[in-house]
């Protein structure tokens, strides 16, 4: 990923250990929550899963998000909320940048080099 919508100060944050090829993220860690700045290639489907509550906003790009059985397309400036333990999945057909807030202190671990 050569182009980025996130400034260097974001990319100096700890990198997240994300198990999906084509996805990078940087973590801002709080005591009880986590914010992840994500760069996502057009990787297609992210399998259904669940975790603590998640709020996010699309910075650039587009994604189809299925949450609780309802699918919606989110584009630049759109925000979304996924309640805790609700099964959700996403489809990325083009490069997309999102910021996700997780009400889950350990949603992502720091990537160990």
Secondary structure in CASP SS format (residue, H / E / C, confidence):
PFRMAT SS
TARGET T0000
AUTHOR 0000-0000-0000
METHOD secondary structure of the structure
MODEL  1
X C 1.00
X C 1.00
X C 1.00
X C 1.00
X C 1.00
X C 1.00
X C 1.00
X H 1.00
X H 1.00
X H 1.00
X H 1.00
X C 1.00
X C 1.00
X E 1.00
X E 1.00
X E 1.00
X C 1.00
X C 1.00
X C 1.00
X C 1.00
X C 1.00
X C 1.00
X E 1.00
X E 1.00
X E 1.00
X E 1.00
X E 1.00
X E 1.00
X E 1.00
X C 1.00
X C 1.00
X C 1.00
X C 1.00
X E 1.00
X E 1.00
X E 1.00
X E 1.00
X E 1.00
X E 1.00
X E 1.00
X C 1.00
X C 1.00
X C 1.00
X E 1.00
X E 1.00
X E 1.00
X E 1.00
X E 1.00
X E 1.00
X C 1.00
X C 1.00
X C 1.00
X C 1.00
X E 1.00
X E 1.00
X E 1.00
X E 1.00
X E 1.00
X E 1.00
X E 1.00
X C 1.00
X E 1.00
X E 1.00
X E 1.00
X E 1.00
X E 1.00
X E 1.00
X C 1.00
X C 1.00
X E 1.00
X E 1.00
X E 1.00
X E 1.00
X E 1.00
X E 1.00
X C 1.00
X C 1.00
X C 1.00
X E 1.00
X E 1.00
X E 1.00
X E 1.00
X C 1.00
X C 1.00
X C 1.00
X C 1.00
X C 1.00
X E 1.00
X E 1.00
X E 1.00
X E 1.00
X E 1.00
X C 1.00
X C 1.00
X C 1.00
X E 1.00
X E 1.00
X E 1.00
X E 1.00
X E 1.00
X E 1.00
X E 1.00
X C 1.00
X C 1.00
X C 1.00
X C 1.00
X C 1.00
X C 1.00
X C 1.00
X E 1.00
X C 1.00
X C 1.00
X C 1.00
END
